[in-house]
Amino acid sequence: GAMPKAGKGGTLKSRIAMLHALANIEQWAIDLAIDICVRFATFQTTTSDPAASQALPRTFYYDWLKVANDEAKHFSLLRARLEELGSSFGALPVHHGLWESASRTAHDLRSRISIIALVHEARGLDVNPMTIEKFQKAKDVDSADVLTIIHNDEITHVTTGHRWLTWICEQEGLDPVEVFRANVRKFFWGAVKGPFNSDAREQAG
C-alpha cells in the first residue's frame, strides 16, 4: 500500500515504473518456483488409509522447474528492457506482496498453490492485456512484445497450479474448488476482484 503509483503508461517514467514492478514480481516468482520444489519435497497426500498416501511424482518437480526457468527468462527480458529505456532493476522501490503470501502458505502445499498460482498468477492473466494495450498506445512496441511473451507463458503457469491442486485433491478425495475457496478465504488478504480475463483463464483450465 505504501508503493508509489506507476501511472497509466503515458510517459516514459510511468512505463519504466510499470516494467520495474513487473520485474520485481518475476524475480519473486523465480524464488517461489524453486521454493515449492524444495519446501514440499517430503509432501505426502493425506488419506484415511495411511498406507495409501502418495509422494509427489517426479513430473511435479519438472513442471515447477520449467516455471522457474520461464520466470528467469521473463526477469531477464524485463531487466534488459529497463536498461534499454535508461533505467535498471533496483532503481525504484518494490513491494513484497508475493513473498508475504508465500510466508502465509509456507506450511501447506494446497494453500501455496491456491494463493500463488491460482490467485496471484491468475490475476496476472487478467491485467496483462490492459498493460500491453497501454504500451502499444504509447508506441512502445518492444516492451509490448516482451509483455506478450510473458502473458503467454503465464497461462501455462496457471495450468500447472490447476493441474497439481487437482491431482492432490483427487488423491485425497476432496473437491478442488472447495479447497481453493477455503484457502483463499483463509490466506489471501484482500478481495479477489475483476475484471477477469475469462478467455485466458479458460485456456489455463
C-alpha positions as CSV (number, residue, x, y, z in Angstrom):
1,G,0.0,0.0,0.0
2,A,3.0,2.3,0.5
3,M,4.1,1.8,-3.1
4,P,4.0,5.0,-5.3
5,K,1.6,4.7,-8.2
6,A,3.2,3.7,-11.5
7,G,0.8,5.8,-13.6
8,K,-1.0,4.8,-16.8
9,G,1.9,4.3,-19.1
10,G,1.6,7.6,-21.0
11,T,5.1,8.8,-20.1
12,L,8.5,7.1,-20.2
13,K,8.8,7.4,-16.4
14,S,5.4,5.7,-16.0
15,R,6.4,2.8,-18.3
16,I,9.7,2.3,-16.6
17,A,7.8,2.1,-13.2
18,M,5.4,-0.5,-14.7
19,L,8.2,-2.6,-16.1
20,H,10.2,-2.3,-12.8
21,A,7.2,-3.5,-10.9
22,L,6.7,-6.5,-13.2
23,A,10.4,-7.4,-13.0
24,N,10.1,-7.4,-9.2
25,I,7.2,-9.9,-9.4
26,E,9.1,-12.1,-11.8
27,Q,12.1,-12.1,-9.5
28,W,10.0,-13.3,-6.6
29,A,8.4,-15.9,-8.9
30,I,11.8,-17.5,-9.7
31,D,12.3,-18.0,-6.0
32,L,8.8,-19.3,-5.4
33,A,9.0,-21.9,-8.1
34,I,12.3,-23.2,-6.6
35,D,10.8,-22.9,-3.1
36,I,7.8,-25.1,-3.9
37,C,10.1,-27.9,-5.1
38,V,12.4,-27.8,-2.0
39,R,9.9,-26.8,0.8
40,F,7.4,-29.5,-0.1
41,A,9.9,-32.3,-1.2
42,T,8.6,-34.5,1.6
43,F,4.9,-33.9,0.9
44,Q,2.6,-36.9,1.2
45,T,-1.1,-36.9,0.3
46,T,-3.4,-37.4,3.3
47,T,-5.9,-40.3,3.2
48,S,-7.9,-42.3,5.7
49,D,-5.6,-45.2,4.9
50,P,-2.0,-44.0,5.7
51,A,-0.6,-46.8,3.5
52,A,-2.4,-45.2,0.5
53,S,-0.7,-41.8,0.9
54,Q,1.5,-40.8,-2.0
55,A,4.6,-38.7,-2.5
56,L,4.6,-36.1,-5.3
57,P,5.5,-37.6,-8.7
58,R,8.7,-36.6,-10.4
59,T,6.6,-34.6,-13.0
60,F,5.6,-32.2,-10.2
61,Y,9.2,-31.1,-10.0
62,Y,9.7,-31.0,-13.7
63,D,6.7,-28.7,-14.1
64,W,7.8,-26.2,-11.4
65,L,11.4,-26.1,-12.6
66,K,10.0,-25.2,-16.0
67,V,8.1,-22.4,-14.4
68,A,11.3,-21.2,-12.6
69,N,13.1,-21.2,-16.0
70,D,10.3,-19.2,-17.6
71,E,10.3,-16.7,-14.8
72,A,14.1,-16.3,-15.1
73,K,13.6,-15.6,-18.8
74,H,10.9,-13.1,-18.0
75,F,13.0,-11.3,-15.5
76,S,15.9,-11.1,-17.9
77,L,13.7,-9.7,-20.7
78,L,12.3,-7.0,-18.4
79,R,15.7,-6.1,-16.9
80,A,17.1,-5.7,-20.5
81,R,14.2,-3.6,-21.5
82,L,14.6,-1.3,-18.4
83,E,18.3,-0.8,-19.4
84,E,17.3,0.0,-23.0
85,L,15.0,2.7,-21.6
86,G,17.8,4.2,-19.5
87,S,16.9,2.6,-16.1
88,S,17.9,-0.6,-14.3
89,F,16.3,-3.1,-11.9
90,G,16.7,-1.8,-8.4
91,A,16.4,1.8,-9.3
92,L,12.9,2.1,-7.8
93,P,11.2,0.8,-4.7
94,V,9.4,-2.6,-4.8
95,H,6.7,-4.4,-2.9
96,H,6.9,-7.9,-1.3
97,G,3.3,-8.9,-1.6
98,L,4.1,-12.2,-3.3
99,W,6.5,-13.1,-0.5
100,E,4.0,-12.2,2.2
101,S,1.5,-14.6,0.6
102,A,4.3,-17.2,0.4
103,S,5.0,-16.8,4.1
104,R,1.4,-17.3,5.0
105,T,1.2,-20.5,2.9
106,A,4.7,-22.0,3.8
107,H,3.1,-24.7,5.9
108,D,0.8,-26.3,3.3
109,L,1.2,-27.1,-0.4
110,R,-2.5,-26.9,-1.2
111,S,-2.7,-23.3,0.1
112,R,0.6,-22.3,-1.6
113,I,-0.7,-23.4,-5.0
114,S,-4.1,-21.9,-4.3
115,I,-2.8,-18.4,-3.4
116,I,0.4,-18.1,-5.5
117,A,-0.6,-19.9,-8.7
118,L,-4.4,-19.6,-8.8
119,V,-4.8,-16.1,-7.3
120,H,-1.6,-14.1,-7.9
121,E,-0.6,-15.7,-11.2
122,A,-4.2,-15.8,-12.5
123,R,-4.6,-12.2,-11.6
124,G,-1.7,-11.5,-14.0
125,L,-3.7,-13.1,-16.8
126,D,-6.5,-10.5,-16.1
127,V,-4.3,-7.4,-16.1
128,N,-1.7,-8.3,-18.7
129,P,-3.8,-7.5,-21.8
130,M,-4.6,-4.0,-20.4
131,T,-0.9,-3.4,-19.6
132,I,0.1,-4.5,-23.1
133,E,-2.5,-2.1,-24.6
134,K,-1.0,0.8,-22.6
135,F,2.4,0.2,-24.1
136,Q,1.0,-0.2,-27.6
137,K,-0.8,3.1,-27.3
138,A,2.5,4.7,-26.2
139,K,4.1,3.2,-29.4
140,D,6.5,1.2,-27.1
141,V,6.3,-1.9,-29.3
142,D,9.4,-3.6,-27.9
143,S,8.0,-3.6,-24.4
144,A,4.6,-4.7,-25.6
145,D,6.3,-7.7,-27.3
146,V,8.1,-8.7,-24.1
147,L,4.8,-8.5,-22.1
148,T,3.1,-10.7,-24.7
149,I,5.7,-13.4,-24.4
150,I,5.3,-13.2,-20.6
151,H,1.5,-13.4,-20.8
152,N,1.5,-16.5,-23.0
153,D,3.9,-18.3,-20.6
154,E,1.9,-17.3,-17.6
155,I,-1.1,-19.1,-18.9
156,T,0.9,-22.3,-18.7
157,H,1.9,-21.5,-15.1
158,V,-1.7,-21.2,-14.0
159,T,-2.3,-24.5,-15.8
160,T,0.5,-26.0,-13.7
161,G,-1.1,-24.8,-10.5
162,H,-4.5,-26.0,-11.5
163,R,-3.1,-29.5,-12.5
164,W,-1.3,-30.1,-9.2
165,L,-4.0,-28.8,-6.9
166,T,-6.5,-31.0,-8.8
167,W,-4.1,-34.0,-8.6
168,I,-3.7,-33.6,-4.8
169,C,-7.4,-33.3,-4.2
170,E,-8.1,-36.3,-6.4
171,Q,-5.7,-38.4,-4.2
172,E,-7.4,-37.1,-1.1
173,G,-11.0,-37.4,-2.2
174,L,-11.6,-33.6,-2.0
175,D,-13.3,-31.1,-4.2
176,P,-10.5,-28.8,-5.6
177,V,-13.0,-25.9,-6.0
178,E,-13.9,-26.1,-2.3
179,V,-10.3,-26.5,-1.2
180,F,-9.3,-23.5,-3.3
181,R,-12.1,-21.3,-2.0
182,A,-11.4,-22.2,1.6
183,N,-7.7,-21.4,1.2
184,V,-8.5,-18.0,-0.5
185,R,-10.8,-17.1,2.4
186,K,-8.2,-18.0,5.0
187,F,-4.9,-17.0,3.4
188,F,-5.5,-14.3,0.8
189,W,-5.6,-10.7,2.2
190,G,-7.9,-8.5,0.2
191,A,-10.7,-9.1,-2.3
192,V,-10.4,-11.3,-5.4
193,K,-12.0,-8.8,-7.8
194,G,-12.5,-8.4,-11.6
195,P,-12.4,-7.7,-14.4
196,F,-11.4,-11.3,-15.2
197,N,-9.8,-12.5,-18.4
198,S,-12.2,-15.4,-19.0
199,D,-10.5,-16.5,-22.2
200,A,-7.1,-16.8,-20.7
201,R,-8.4,-18.4,-17.5
202,E,-10.3,-20.9,-19.6
203,Q,-7.1,-21.7,-21.6
204,A,-5.4,-22.2,-18.2
205,G,-8.1,-24.6,-17.0
